[in-house]
Amino acid sequence: MEKTVQLYEGKAKKVFATDNDNYCIVSYKDDATAFDGLKKGTISGKGAINNQMTNRLMQMLEAHGVPTHFVEELSERDTVVKKVSIVPLEVIIRNISAGSFAKRYGVEEGIVFDAPTIEFSYKNDDLHDPLLNSYHALALKLATAEEIDTIKAMAFKVNELLKAFFKKMNIDLVDFKLEFGRLPDGSIVLADEISPDTCRLWDSTTHEKLDKDRFRRDLGGVEDAYAEVMRRLMDSSK
């Protein structure tokens, strides 16, 4: 399968049409942005790591009954996925206080929650992805009540599977963002990516940050952190 026309270019990926209307090719870039695009840079090798990591995690989730858009990895940066229409909701699951949650509610980072939290934001760059609840999503016709219930259930299931998976790598899954898509028959599948770009990952022993926060906060060692997560992932699959 080969790329034809470019359909979309986002902050971290390009999406291409193929000669099959049911599939697209996603191509991962090394570009990095933070703070709603105000901070821009490059993380060398990020695209290859995020592509391959996402694909392995999607395959693991599929094996545990979570439907995803993954079809086939073509190269270290390119992957065939099912063509979906993205539900314009970003779904954030949090297990430990960090980032905007800690800032918004005036709490310290590192508080382990008794149960995971879920929040939605409206996927809209012009509006800077505002937070909303399920009633807002229904009012704006972003998703149906049934779709929202499906997305919530899938997101919590993904969280439990990923938490256990990363724990085997001595990594704590602090929080992460998911996106979902609709197939032509209306069914909901997990889409987008699962990577250090979209997850907060802390070393379970040292609490060292192994994710995009190293770029956001100018902590240095960004490439090394991404590579370390990938190394642990590959070691765990041997």
Helices and strands as residue ranges (DSSP letters): E 3-9, E 13-18, E 23-28, E 31-34, E 39-42, H 46-63, E 70-73, E 78-82, E 85-86, E 89-96, H 99-105, E 112-122, G 125-127, E 131-132, H 134-139, H 145-167, E 171-182, E 188-191, E 199-203, H 213-216, H 222-236
